[in-house]
Amino acid sequence: MPDWIKDSPQWLWWVGAALAFGIVEMTTLDLIFLMLALGALVAAVVAGAGIPLIWQVLIFAVSAGLFVFALRPVALKYWRLEGRGDKTLGIEGHLGQTATVIEEVTDRSGLVKLRGETWTARADLEGATFAPGTLVTVAKIAGATAVVSAATPQDKPFDPGADTRAEGI
């Protein structure tokens, strides 16, 4: 091994590896490389304590494996919307969400509270109306208007702690 590698602090190499994994994670966003970065940081702490290199590598492998198989599923559960798959941004993120009617929604006009924002809305069926405080489901987004239908019983508000009465919105 070259002298410049032997003479440099090993913990610094692990921190560099963690940074490299972090940069790769920013391009993939699937949390695998983030877990590897956390494992590299654990190895950096171990290296700082003066543990031999072979143990550092083993501790990196074990800790990264634990992070991938134990922490990643929990993190993904809270990162993604429950029951909505991985569509969380843009128009796809609003489809299927539950909204609360603020002003009466008809097949021509209305207002709903969707994910904390006020949206113009209209009913998807001609002649359908929804009174203020009613929960509705977003069927599609047409421009800047949420096209809504009656909420099914399994739907729930995006914010479980939100007051669903019209005057509390």
C-alpha positions, 0 to 999 in steps of 0.5 A, spaced: 500 500 500 502 506 498 505 511 504 500 516 502 494 512 503 497 509 510 499 516 512 492 519 511 487 518 516 482 512 514 476 515 517 477 520 512 476 515 506 470 513 509 467 520 510 469 521 502 465 514 501 459 517 504 459 523 500 460 519 494 454 515 496 450 521 497 451 524 491 449 518 487 443 518 492 441 525 489 440 522 482 437 515 484 432 517 490 431 510 492 434 510 498 439 505 497 445 509 496 443 513 502 443 507 506 450 505 504 452 512 506 450 511 513 454 505 513 460 508 511 459 514 516 458 508 521 465 505 519 468 512 519 466 512 526 469 505 527 476 507 523 476 514 528 477 509 534 483 505 531 479 499 529 483 495 524 481 496 516 478 489 516 473 490 521 472 497 518 469 493 512 466 488 516 462 493 520 460 497 514 457 491 510 453 489 516 451 496 518 449 498 511 445 491 510 441 493 516 440 500 514 438 497 507 433 491 510 431 495 516 431 502 516 429 503 508 422 500 508 420 504 514 423 510 511 419 509 504 413 508 508 413 515 510 416 518 504 410 515 500 403 517 500 399 511 504 396 507 499 397 511 493 404 508 490 410 512 488 406 518 485 407 524 490 408 530 485 405 533 480 398 531 477 399 524 478 400 526 486 393 529 486 389 523 482 385 519 487 386 524 493 381 526 498 379 533 498 374 537 502 368 541 499 369 549 501 364 552 497 358 547 493 361 543 488 357 543 481 358 540 474 360 547 473 364 550 479 366 550 486 372 550 491 375 544 494 381 544 499 386 539 496 392 537 500 392 544 504 391 548 498 384 551 495 382 548 488 377 550 483 373 544 482 367 541 478 363 534 479 365 529 474 357 527 473 352 532 470 347 534 475 352 532 481 352 537 487 357 536 493 355 540 499 360 544 503 364 539 508 363 533 504 369 529 502 370 528 495 375 524 491 379 527 485 378 523 479 382 528 474 385 534 473 383 539 468 388 545 467 387 548 474 381 545 476 380 538 480 374 534 477 371 530 483 367 525 484 363 522 491 368 519 496 368 512 497 368 509 504 375 507 504 378 514 502 380 519 508 383 526 508 390 527 506 391 530 513 388 525 518 388 531 523 385 536 519 378 538 521 373 536 515 367 541 517 366 547 512 367 552 517 374 549 520 377 549 513 
